[in-house]
Amino acid sequence: MSVMASARVEDELHAQASDILKQLGATQTQLINAAFEHVVRTRTLPGSPTTAAEPEQPKKRVMTEQQRAFLTEFFQQASLPAPAFPEGSLGTDGTEYDGLLAQALAGEYEDLR
């Protein structure tokens, strides 16, 4: 069941708000319901200093030692040893890269024979 609520609003304020609600694709009923929900949730009026000054802070998540150890091991196993290519082994023309790639894949190709 729903209740009909009525209020007196200044003509100019009503006109401005109605235009903005239309731009937002919202209705006056949605506006009133949102205001009532805010009052119930925060026990304050929308825009009151206590509401604006005290935004809800997100809760901090803490990682357990077991989670930290798991992630550390995971990233160590998933990472290449640094440096992957010796410094200066890659030229600017790409030929050194082709040679290194062929060398790295040679074992796999030999296994296919």
Order of alpha helices (4+ residues) and beta strands (2+ residues): alpha-alpha-alpha-alpha-alpha
